[in-house]
Amino acid sequence: MNSPVIPSNFVEWQNCIVRDCGIALDKAFLESRIAALSNMKDQHTKQFLRLYGEAHYKQVLGWFHQALVELK
């Protein structure tokens, strides 16, 4: 069984979501994920921080913001 690969840059992250997961990076999706990840009371956000650490959390949140900017 293959271990999941944690993206280390924007392109890998984008490919993971779009190609591997089949999720469109549209405005509604990006804004909803940014809102969820920005909510420090959200259990999933807390779990993400526990599992991947603050540095990766900030990186991923930045990639969501970058993707949103690239839509414009």
HUQUI-V752196 format. One record per residue. N is the residue number from 0. RES is the residue in three letters. D_CENTER is the distance of its C-alpha to the mean C-alpha in Angstrom with 1 decimal. Layout:
[[N;RES;D_CENTER] [N;RES;D_CENTER]]
This chain:
[[0;MET;23.8] [1;ASN;21.0] [2;SER;18.5] [3;PRO;14.8] [4;VAL;13.6] [5;ILE;10.8] [6;PRO;9.6] [7;SER;11.4] [8;ASN;11.0] [9;PHE;9.6] [10;VAL;11.8] [11;GLU;11.1] [12;TRP;7.3] [13;GLN;8.7] [14;ASN;11.5] [15;CYS;9.8] [16;ILE;8.3] [17;VAL;11.5] [18;ARG;14.2] [19;ASP;13.6] [20;CYS;12.2] [21;GLY;14.0] [22;ILE;11.7] [23;ALA;12.6] [24;LEU;10.4] [25;ASP;13.0] [26;LYS;13.6] [27;ALA;13.8] [28;PHE;10.5] [29;LEU;8.7] [30;GLU;11.1] [31;SER;10.9] [32;ARG;7.2] [33;ILE;8.2] [34;ALA;11.4] [35;ALA;10.4] [36;LEU;8.3] [37;SER;11.3] [38;ASN;13.8] [39;MET;15.1] [40;LYS;17.4] [41;ASP;15.0] [42;GLN;15.6] [43;HIS;12.1] [44;THR;10.9] [45;LYS;14.0] [46;GLN;13.5] [47;PHE;10.1] [48;LEU;12.1] [49;ARG;15.1] [50;LEU;13.7] [51;TYR;11.7] [52;GLY;13.4] [53;GLU;13.1] [54;ALA;12.7] [55;HIS;9.6] [56;TYR;8.1] [57;LYS;9.5] [58;GLN;8.3] [59;VAL;4.5] [60;LEU;5.8] [61;GLY;8.2] [62;TRP;6.5] [63;PHE;5.7] [64;HIS;9.3] [65;GLN;10.5] [66;ALA;9.8] [67;LEU;11.6] [68;VAL;14.3] [69;GLU;14.9] [70;LEU;15.7] [71;LYS;18.7]]
